[in-house]
Amino acid sequence: MNQNILFSDNEYYNHDLQQVEFHAQCQGRLIHCVISWITLNALDQPNTPPATANERAALALFEAARFDIEDLAEALINQQAFNDNGSIELNHC
């Protein structure tokens, strides 16, 4: 893990957008990161249609794939692949 990028354990499920949101800190900057329910489900079961999104399942999938998700987010941060809002989106990985 790159010591310049730290991930906090403050993830939460945004029901309206059906995504898990979490934060990274890089060089003193707080970076908002998101991963959609569809992407989370694809990480867990790549060839299966996504189940119905819910908070418990989304956070469980996030926790199970946390290290992979943080690696993907770290790579996007290093590439400076920020969206127009300055966030990192892991929705097309």
N, CA, C and O atoms as a printed pandas DataFrame, in Angstrom:
     atom_number atom_name residue_name chain_id  residue_number  x_coord  y_coord  z_coord
0              1         N          MET        A               1    0.842   -1.190    0.000
1              2        CA          MET        A               1    0.000    0.000    0.000
2              3         C          MET        A               1    0.875    1.237    0.000
3              4         O          MET        A               1    1.879    1.301    0.709
4              5         N          ASN        A               2    0.499    2.190   -0.777
5              6        CA          ASN        A               2    1.205    3.461   -0.846
6              7         C          ASN        A               2    0.932    4.244    0.440
7              8         O          ASN        A               2   -0.221    4.538    0.755
8              9         N          GLN        A               3    1.961    4.574    1.162
9             10        CA          GLN        A               3    1.784    5.280    2.430
10            11         C          GLN        A               3    1.293    6.710    2.248
11            12         O          GLN        A               3    0.884    7.354    3.214
12            13         N          ASN        A               4    1.332    7.205    1.025
13            14        CA          ASN        A               4    0.831    8.551    0.770
14            15         C          ASN        A               4   -0.685    8.580    0.648
15            16         O          ASN        A               4   -1.286    9.652    0.708
16            17         N          ILE        A               5   -1.307    7.430    0.478
17            18        CA          ILE        A               5   -2.760    7.348    0.359
18            19         C          ILE        A               5   -3.279    6.481    1.494
19            20         O          ILE        A               5   -2.924    5.308    1.608
20            21         N          LEU        A               6   -4.114    7.066    2.324
21            22        CA          LEU        A               6   -4.694    6.366    3.463
22            23         C          LEU        A               6   -6.201    6.299    3.283
23            24         O          LEU        A               6   -6.829    7.275    2.871
24            25         N          PHE        A               7   -6.779    5.145    3.592
25            26        CA          PHE        A               7   -8.222    4.961    3.495
26            27         C          PHE        A               7   -8.797    4.850    4.886
27            28         O          PHE        A               7   -8.255    4.151    5.742
28            29         N          SER        A               8   -9.896    5.541    5.109
29            30        CA          SER        A               8  -10.540    5.487    6.417
30            31         C          SER        A               8  -11.585    4.371    6.424
31            32         O          SER        A               8  -11.955    3.844    5.375
32            33         N          ASP        A               9  -12.042    4.027    7.597
33            34        CA          ASP        A               9  -13.064    2.994    7.758
34            35         C          ASP        A               9  -14.436    3.631    7.962
35            36         O          ASP        A               9  -15.197    3.209    8.832
36            37         N          ASN        A              10  -14.742    4.627    7.174
37            38        CA          ASN        A              10  -15.992    5.362    7.360
38            39         C          ASN        A              10  -16.953    5.179    6.189
39            40         O          ASN        A              10  -17.738    6.078    5.888
40            41         N          GLU        A              11  -16.898    4.024    5.527
41            42        CA          GLU        A              11  -17.757    3.813    4.382
42            43         C          GLU        A              11  -19.229    3.807    4.792
43            44         O          GLU        A              11  -19.578    3.434    5.912
44            45         N          TYR        A              12  -20.073    4.226    3.867
45            46        CA          TYR        A              12  -21.508    4.218    4.123
46            47         C          TYR        A              12  -22.235    3.989    2.804
47            48         O          TYR        A              12  -21.692    4.249    1.730
48            49         N          TYR        A              13  -23.435    3.513    2.894
49            50        CA          TYR        A              13  -24.240    3.209    1.723
50            51         C          TYR        A              13  -25.176    4.368    1.430
51            52         O          TYR        A              13  -25.936    4.799    2.296
52            53         N          ASN        A              14  -25.115    4.866    0.208
53            54        CA          ASN        A              14  -26.011    5.926   -0.247
54            55         C          ASN        A              14  -27.159    5.239   -0.974
55            56         O          ASN        A              14  -27.015    4.809   -2.119
56            57         N          HIS        A              15  -28.288    5.142   -0.303
57            58        CA          HIS        A              15  -29.438    4.420   -0.848
58            59         C          HIS        A              15  -29.948    5.070   -2.139
59            60         O          HIS        A              15  -30.275    4.368   -3.096
60            61         N          ASP        A              16  -30.018    6.389   -2.169
61            62        CA          ASP        A              16  -30.554    7.086   -3.338
62            63         C          ASP        A              16  -29.737    6.809   -4.596
63            64         O          ASP        A              16  -30.300    6.646   -5.679
64            65         N          LEU        A              17  -28.420    6.756   -4.459
65            66        CA          LEU        A              17  -27.543    6.537   -5.618
66            67         C          LEU        A              17  -27.096    5.077   -5.748
67            68         O          LEU        A              17  -26.399    4.726   -6.701
68            69         N          GLN        A              18  -27.489    4.236   -4.808
69            70        CA          GLN        A              18  -27.128    2.818   -4.780
70            71         C          GLN        A              18  -25.619    2.626   -4.966
71            72         O          GLN        A              18  -25.157    1.957   -5.891
72            73         N          GLN        A              19  -24.877    3.243   -4.046
73            74        CA          GLN        A              19  -23.421    3.133   -4.075
74            75         C          GLN        A              19  -22.864    3.231   -2.668
75            76         O          GLN        A              19  -23.484    3.802   -1.770
76            77         N          VAL        A              20  -21.675    2.659   -2.498
77            78        CA          VAL        A              20  -20.956    2.805   -1.241
78            79         C          VAL        A              20  -19.986    3.955   -1.422
79            80         O          VAL        A              20  -19.282    4.041   -2.428
80            81         N          GLU        A              21  -19.958    4.830   -0.444
81            82        CA          GLU        A              21  -19.081    5.991   -0.472
82            83         C          GLU        A              21  -18.062    5.859    0.657
83            84         O          GLU        A              21  -18.391    5.424    1.760
84            85         N          PHE        A              22  -16.830    6.239    0.364
85            86        CA          PHE        A              22  -15.759    6.154    1.345
86            87         C          PHE        A              22  -14.743    7.240    1.030
87            88         O          PHE        A              22  -14.852    7.917    0.008
88            89         N          HIS        A              23  -13.759    7.410    1.901
89            90        CA          HIS        A              23  -12.796    8.489    1.736
90            91         C          HIS        A              23  -11.361    7.984    1.776
91            92         O          HIS        A              23  -11.027    7.009    2.449
92            93         N          ALA        A              24  -10.543    8.685    1.033
93            94        CA          ALA        A              24   -9.100    8.472    1.045
94            95         C          ALA        A              24   -8.462    9.808    1.381
95            96         O          ALA        A              24   -9.042   10.868    1.147
96            97         N          GLN        A              25   -7.282    9.741    1.923
97            98        CA          GLN        A              25   -6.534   10.962    2.185
98            99         C          GLN        A              25   -5.195   10.840    1.472
99           100         O          GLN        A              25   -4.471    9.857    1.629
100          101         N          CYS        A              26   -4.888   11.858    0.691
101          102        CA          CYS        A              26   -3.645   11.875   -0.075
102          103         C          CYS        A              26   -3.041   13.269    0.028
103          104         O          CYS        A              26   -3.653   14.256   -0.379
104          105         N          GLN        A              27   -1.845   13.334    0.571
105          106        CA          GLN        A              27   -1.123   14.601    0.716
106          107         C          GLN        A              27   -1.987   15.663    1.388
107          108         O          GLN        A              27   -2.010   16.820    0.970
108          109         N          GLY        A              28   -2.695   15.251    2.437
109          110        CA          GLY        A              28   -3.520   16.170    3.209
110          111         C          GLY        A              28   -4.874   16.474    2.604
111          112         O          GLY        A              28   -5.657   17.211    3.202
112          113         N          ARG        A              29   -5.169   15.937    1.450
113          114        CA          ARG        A              29   -6.436   16.194    0.760
114          115         C          ARG        A              29   -7.390   15.024    0.999
115          116         O          ARG        A              29   -7.011   13.865    0.833
116          117         N          LEU        A              30   -8.623   15.329    1.386
117          118        CA          LEU        A              30   -9.648   14.318    1.569
118          119         C          LEU        A              30  -10.310   14.066    0.216
119          120         O          LEU        A              30  -10.810   14.992   -0.423
120          121         N          ILE        A              31  -10.307   12.811   -0.209
121          122        CA          ILE        A              31  -10.833   12.458   -1.525
122          123         C          ILE        A              31  -12.060   11.573   -1.343
123          124         O          ILE        A              31  -11.997   10.522   -0.705
124          125         N          HIS        A              32  -13.162   12.013   -1.906
125          126        CA          HIS        A              32  -14.413   11.271   -1.871
126          127         C          HIS        A              32  -14.352   10.191   -2.952
127          128         O          HIS        A              32  -14.064   10.487   -4.112
128          129         N          CYS        A              33  -14.624    8.939   -2.573
129          130        CA          CYS        A              33  -14.593    7.818   -3.502
130          131         C          CYS        A              33  -15.944    7.114   -3.468
131          132         O          CYS        A              33  -16.592    7.046   -2.423
132          133         N          VAL        A              34  -16.361    6.591   -4.615
133          134        CA          VAL        A              34  -17.631    5.870   -4.684
134          135         C          VAL        A              34  -17.468    4.614   -5.528
135          136         O          VAL        A              34  -16.687    4.571   -6.478
136          137         N          ILE        A              35  -18.232    3.597   -5.150
137          138        CA          ILE        A              35  -18.321    2.380   -5.946
138          139         C          ILE        A              35  -19.796    1.988   -5.993
139          140         O          ILE        A              35  -20.455    1.879   -4.959
140          141         N          SER        A              36  -20.296    1.783   -7.190
141          142        CA          SER        A              36  -21.712    1.485   -7.364
142          143         C          SER        A              36  -22.048    0.074   -6.917
143          144         O          SER        A              36  -21.179   -0.794   -6.829
144          145         N          TRP        A              37  -23.323   -0.134   -6.637
145          146        CA          TRP        A              37  -23.814   -1.457   -6.276
146          147         C          TRP        A              37  -23.515   -2.445   -7.408
147          148         O          TRP        A              37  -23.099   -3.574   -7.148
148          149         N          ILE        A              38  -23.721   -2.035   -8.638
149          150        CA          ILE        A              38  -23.489   -2.924   -9.784
150          151         C          ILE        A              38  -22.018   -3.354   -9.837
151          152         O          ILE        A              38  -21.724   -4.526  -10.071
152          153         N          THR        A              39  -21.104   -2.420   -9.624
153          154        CA          THR        A              39  -19.676   -2.752   -9.640
154          155         C          THR        A              39  -19.310   -3.640   -8.470
155          156         O          THR        A              39  -18.546   -4.590   -8.636
156          157         N          LEU        A              40  -19.842   -3.350   -7.280
157          158        CA          LEU        A              40  -19.593   -4.208   -6.115
158          159         C          LEU        A              40  -20.042   -5.634   -6.397
159          160         O          LEU        A              40  -19.315   -6.592   -6.134
160          161         N          ASN        A              41  -21.240   -5.759   -6.930
161          162        CA          ASN        A              41  -21.784   -7.079   -7.220
162          163         C          ASN        A              41  -20.943   -7.789   -8.277
163          164         O          ASN        A              41  -20.741   -9.001   -8.191
164          165         N          ALA        A              42  -20.453   -7.053   -9.268
165          166        CA          ALA        A              42  -19.621   -7.640  -10.323
166          167         C          ALA        A              42  -18.279   -8.118   -9.773
167          168         O          ALA        A              42  -17.733   -9.109  -10.257
168          169         N          LEU        A              43  -17.744   -7.429   -8.773
169          170        CA          LEU        A              43  -16.500   -7.887   -8.143
170          171         C          LEU        A              43  -16.715   -9.220   -7.435
171          172         O          LEU        A              43  -15.830  -10.076   -7.413
172          173         N          ASP        A              44  -17.893   -9.382   -6.862
173          174        CA          ASP        A              44  -18.201  -10.599   -6.108
174          175         C          ASP        A              44  -18.622  -11.745   -7.019
175          176         O          ASP        A              44  -18.182  -12.880   -6.840
176          177         N          GLN        A              45  -19.469  -11.449   -7.990
177          178        CA          GLN        A              45  -20.008  -12.463   -8.898
178          179         C          GLN        A              45  -19.999  -11.907  -10.312
179          180         O          GLN        A              45  -21.024  -11.416  -10.786
180          181         N          PRO        A              46  -18.853  -11.976  -11.001
181          182        CA          PRO        A              46  -18.695  -11.291  -12.282
182          183         C          PRO        A              46  -19.670  -11.689  -13.385
183          184         O          PRO        A              46  -19.970  -10.867  -14.250
184          185         N          ASN        A              47  -20.163  -12.898  -13.382
185          186        CA          ASN        A              47  -21.031  -13.335  -14.479
186          187         C          ASN        A              47  -22.475  -13.538  -14.055
187          188         O          ASN        A              47  -23.221  -14.273  -14.702
188          189         N          THR        A              48  -22.868  -12.891  -12.974
189          190        CA          THR        A              48  -24.214  -13.044  -12.446
190          191         C          THR        A              48  -24.914  -11.692  -12.446
191          192         O          THR        A              48  -24.316  -10.689  -12.056
192          193         N          PRO        A              49  -26.173  -11.649  -12.878
193          194        CA          PRO        A              49  -26.902  -10.373  -12.810
194          195         C          PRO        A              49  -26.956   -9.876  -11.369
195          196         O          PRO        A              49  -27.066  -10.680  -10.444
196          197         N          PRO        A              50  -26.880   -8.576  -11.171
197          198        CA          PRO        A              50  -26.866   -8.048   -9.805
198          199         C          PRO        A              50  -28.167   -8.308   -9.064
199          200         O          PRO        A              50  -29.259   -8.216   -9.626
200          201         N          ALA        A              51  -28.019   -8.633   -7.794
201          202        CA          ALA        A              51  -29.176   -8.780   -6.919
202          203         C          ALA        A              51  -29.708   -7.393   -6.575
203          204         O          ALA        A              51  -29.109   -6.383   -6.943
204          205         N          THR        A              52  -30.809   -7.350   -5.885
205          206        CA          THR        A              52  -31.377   -6.078   -5.462
206          207         C          THR        A              52  -30.452   -5.411   -4.449
207          208         O          THR        A              52  -29.983   -6.045   -3.504
208          209         N          ALA        A              53  -30.204   -4.141   -4.660
209          210        CA          ALA        A              53  -29.295   -3.397   -3.784
210          211         C          ALA        A              53  -29.937   -3.164   -2.423
211          212         O          ALA        A              53  -31.125   -2.860   -2.323
212          213         N          ASN        A              54  -29.127   -3.314   -1.379
213          214        CA          ASN        A              54  -29.553   -2.919   -0.044
214          215         C          ASN        A              54  -28.304   -2.636    0.778
215          216         O          ASN        A              54  -27.212   -3.096    0.443
216          217         N          GLU        A              55  -28.472   -1.887    1.841
217          218        CA          GLU        A              55  -27.334   -1.427    2.637
218          219         C          GLU        A              55  -26.514   -2.577    3.205
219          220         O          GLU        A              55  -25.289   -2.577    3.086
220          221         N          ARG        A              56  -27.154   -3.530    3.804
221          222        CA          ARG        A              56  -26.435   -4.632    4.437
222          223         C          ARG        A              56  -25.582   -5.397    3.427
223          224         O          ARG        A              56  -24.407   -5.664    3.678
224          225         N          ALA        A              57  -26.173   -5.746    2.290
225          226        CA          ALA        A              57  -25.440   -6.498    1.263
226          227         C          ALA        A              57  -24.307   -5.671    0.677
227          228         O          ALA        A              57  -23.207   -6.183    0.466
228          229         N          ALA        A              58  -24.568   -4.396    0.414
229          230        CA          ALA        A              58  -23.544   -3.530   -0.182
230          231         C          ALA        A              58  -22.345   -3.379    0.744
231          232         O          ALA        A              58  -21.202   -3.479    0.298
232          233         N          LEU        A              59  -22.592   -3.142    2.014
233          234        CA          LEU        A              59  -21.485   -2.968    2.955
234          235         C          LEU        A              59  -20.746   -4.280    3.195
235          236         O          LEU        A              59  -19.535   -4.277    3.416
236          237         N          ALA        A              60  -21.463   -5.399    3.153
237          238        CA          ALA        A              60  -20.802   -6.704    3.301
238          239         C          ALA        A              60  -19.906   -6.985    2.091
239          240         O          ALA        A              60  -18.782   -7.463    2.250
240          241         N          LEU        A              61  -20.395   -6.693    0.889
241          242        CA          LEU        A              61  -19.579   -6.879   -0.309
242          243         C          LEU        A              61  -18.370   -5.949   -0.287
243          244         O          LEU        A              61  -17.268   -6.346   -0.667
244          245         N          PHE        A              62  -18.578   -4.716    0.156
245          246        CA          PHE        A              62  -17.479   -3.766    0.244
246          247         C          PHE        A              62  -16.402   -4.297    1.185
247          248         O          PHE        A              62  -15.217   -4.284    0.852
248          249         N          GLU        A              63  -16.811   -4.755    2.341
249          250        CA          GLU        A              63  -15.849   -5.250    3.329
250          251         C          GLU        A              63  -15.103   -6.477    2.813
251          252         O          GLU        A              63  -13.902   -6.616    3.041
252          253         N          ALA        A              64  -15.807   -7.359    2.122
253          254        CA          ALA        A              64  -15.179   -8.572    1.590
254          255         C          ALA        A              64  -14.135   -8.255    0.516
255          256         O          ALA        A              64  -13.156   -8.984    0.355
256          257         N          ALA        A              65  -14.354   -7.169   -0.210
257          258        CA          ALA        A              65  -13.440   -6.806   -1.310
258          259         C          ALA        A              65  -12.647   -5.540   -0.998
259          260         O          ALA        A              65  -12.076   -4.931   -1.904
260          261         N          ARG        A              66  -12.605   -5.140    0.263
261          262        CA          ARG        A              66  -11.988   -3.873    0.657
262          263         C          ARG        A              66  -10.589   -3.672    0.070
263          264         O          ARG        A              66  -10.305   -2.609   -0.483
264          265         N          PHE        A              67   -9.726   -4.655    0.178
265          266        CA          PHE        A              67   -8.348   -4.474   -0.288
266          267         C          PHE        A              67   -8.289   -4.284   -1.800
267          268         O          PHE        A              67   -7.510   -3.468   -2.293
268          269         N          ASP        A              68   -9.103   -5.028   -2.531
269          270        CA          ASP        A              68   -9.154   -4.856   -3.987
270          271         C          ASP        A              68   -9.715   -3.482   -4.355
271          272         O          ASP        A              68   -9.213   -2.822   -5.265
272          273         N          ILE        A              69  -10.747   -3.064   -3.648
273          274        CA          ILE        A              69  -11.361   -1.761   -3.907
274          275         C          ILE        A              69  -10.370   -0.638   -3.610
275          276         O          ILE        A              69  -10.254    0.311   -4.386
276          277         N          GLU        A              70   -9.663   -0.742   -2.497
277          278        CA          GLU        A              70   -8.670    0.277   -2.152
278          279         C          GLU        A              70   -7.536    0.300   -3.176
279          280         O          GLU        A              70   -7.025    1.371   -3.505
280          281         N          ASP        A              71   -7.137   -0.866   -3.684
281          282        CA          ASP        A              71   -6.108   -0.907   -4.733
282          283         C          ASP        A              71   -6.589   -0.210   -6.001
283          284         O          ASP        A              71   -5.841    0.544   -6.623
284          285         N          LEU        A              72   -7.846   -0.465   -6.385
285          286        CA          LEU        A              72   -8.407    0.185   -7.571
286          287         C          LEU        A              72   -8.496    1.698   -7.371
287          288         O          LEU        A              72   -8.149    2.473   -8.262
288          289         N          ALA        A              73   -8.962    2.105   -6.200
289          290        CA          ALA        A              73   -9.081    3.536   -5.905
290          291         C          ALA        A              73   -7.708    4.188   -5.889
291          292         O          ALA        A              73   -7.541    5.292   -6.406
292          293         N          GLU        A              74   -6.722    3.516   -5.299
293          294        CA          GLU        A              74   -5.361    4.056   -5.248
294          295         C          GLU        A              74   -4.807    4.261   -6.656
295          296         O          GLU        A              74   -4.179    5.282   -6.937
296          297         N          ALA        A              75   -5.036    3.297   -7.534
297          298        CA          ALA        A              75   -4.558    3.426   -8.914
298          299         C          ALA        A              75   -5.215    4.614   -9.602
299          300         O          ALA        A              75   -4.545    5.359  -10.318
300          301         N          LEU        A              76   -6.519    4.802   -9.395
301          302        CA          LEU        A              76   -7.217    5.936  -10.014
302          303         C          LEU        A              76   -6.750    7.267   -9.431
303          304         O          LEU        A              76   -6.638    8.256  -10.155
304          305         N          ILE        A              77   -6.480    7.295   -8.138
305          306        CA          ILE        A              77   -5.963    8.518   -7.516
306          307         C          ILE        A              77   -4.589    8.843   -8.089
307          308         O          ILE        A              77   -4.308    9.995   -8.420
308          309         N          ASN        A              78   -3.734    7.832   -8.205
309          310        CA          ASN        A              78   -2.396    8.051   -8.769
310          311         C          ASN        A              78   -2.457    8.522  -10.217
311          312         O          ASN        A              78   -1.588    9.267  -10.669
312          313         N          GLN        A              79   -3.490    8.085  -10.946
313          314        CA          GLN        A              79   -3.681    8.532  -12.329
314          315         C          GLN        A              79   -4.390    9.885  -12.398
315          316         O          GLN        A              79   -4.563   10.456  -13.474
316          317         N          GLN        A              80   -4.793   10.380  -11.241
317          318        CA          GLN        A              80   -5.560   11.619  -11.126
318          319         C          GLN        A              80   -6.826   11.560  -11.982
319          320         O          GLN        A              80   -7.163   12.508  -12.690
320          321         N          ALA        A              81   -7.512   10.427  -11.898
321          322        CA          ALA        A              81   -8.725   10.181  -12.677
322          323         C          ALA        A              81   -9.962   10.666  -11.922
323          324         O          ALA        A              81  -10.899    9.901  -11.691
324          325         N          PHE        A              82   -9.954   11.925  -11.546
325          326        CA          PHE        A              82  -11.063   12.504  -10.794
326          327         C          PHE        A              82  -12.195   12.885  -11.735
327          328         O          PHE        A              82  -11.953   13.282  -12.875
328          329         N          ASN        A              83  -13.429   12.764  -11.259
329          330        CA          ASN        A              83  -14.558   13.223  -12.065
330          331         C          ASN        A              83  -14.695   14.736  -11.926
331          332         O          ASN        A              83  -13.868   15.380  -11.280
332          333         N          ASP        A              84  -15.724   15.295  -12.522
333          334        CA          ASP        A              84  -15.909   16.754  -12.501
334          335         C          ASP        A              84  -16.113   17.311  -11.098
335          336         O          ASP        A              84  -15.875   18.495  -10.860
336          337         N          ASN        A              85  -16.552   16.468  -10.169
337          338        CA          ASN        A              85  -16.756   16.894   -8.776
338          339         C          ASN        A              85  -15.540   16.675   -7.900
339          340         O          ASN        A              85  -15.571   16.975   -6.706
340          341         N          GLY        A              86  -14.452   16.145   -8.488
341          342        CA          GLY        A              86  -13.247   15.892   -7.723
342          343         C          GLY        A              86  -13.254   14.557   -6.994
343          344         O          GLY        A              86  -12.408   14.312   -6.134
344          345         N          SER        A              87  -14.209   13.692   -7.335
345          346        CA          SER        A              87  -14.326   12.376   -6.701
346          347         C          SER        A              87  -13.701   11.305   -7.581
347          348         O          SER        A              87  -13.461   11.507   -8.771
348          349         N          ILE        A              88  -13.448   10.172   -6.964
349          350        CA          ILE        A              88  -12.979    8.981   -7.675
350          351         C          ILE        A              88  -14.165    8.035   -7.784
351          352         O          ILE        A              88  -14.788    7.702   -6.776
352          353         N          GLU        A              89  -14.482    7.599   -9.002
353          354        CA          GLU        A              89  -15.568    6.670   -9.237
354          355         C          GLU        A              89  -15.028    5.328   -9.675
355          356         O          GLU        A              89  -14.304    5.239  -10.667
356          357         N          LEU        A              90  -15.372    4.293   -8.950
357          358        CA          LEU        A              90  -14.952    2.934   -9.294
358          359         C          LEU        A              90  -16.115    2.206   -9.943
359          360         O          LEU        A              90  -16.367    1.041   -9.636
360          361         N          ASN        A              91  -16.816    2.869  -10.825
361          362        CA          ASN        A              91  -18.034    2.299  -11.394
362          363         C          ASN        A              91  -17.827    1.679  -12.751
363          364         O          ASN        A              91  -18.775    1.153  -13.333
364          365         N          HIS        A              92  -16.640    1.722  -13.265
365          366        CA          HIS        A              92  -16.387    1.163  -14.594
366          367         C          HIS        A              92  -15.164    0.274  -14.576
367          368         O          HIS        A              92  -14.515    0.087  -15.605
368          369         N          CYS        A              93  -14.842   -0.277  -13.415
369          370        CA          CYS        A              93  -13.632   -1.093  -13.269
370          371         C          CYS        A              93  -13.893   -2.515  -13.708
371          372         O          CYS        A              93  -12.992   -3.351  -13.657
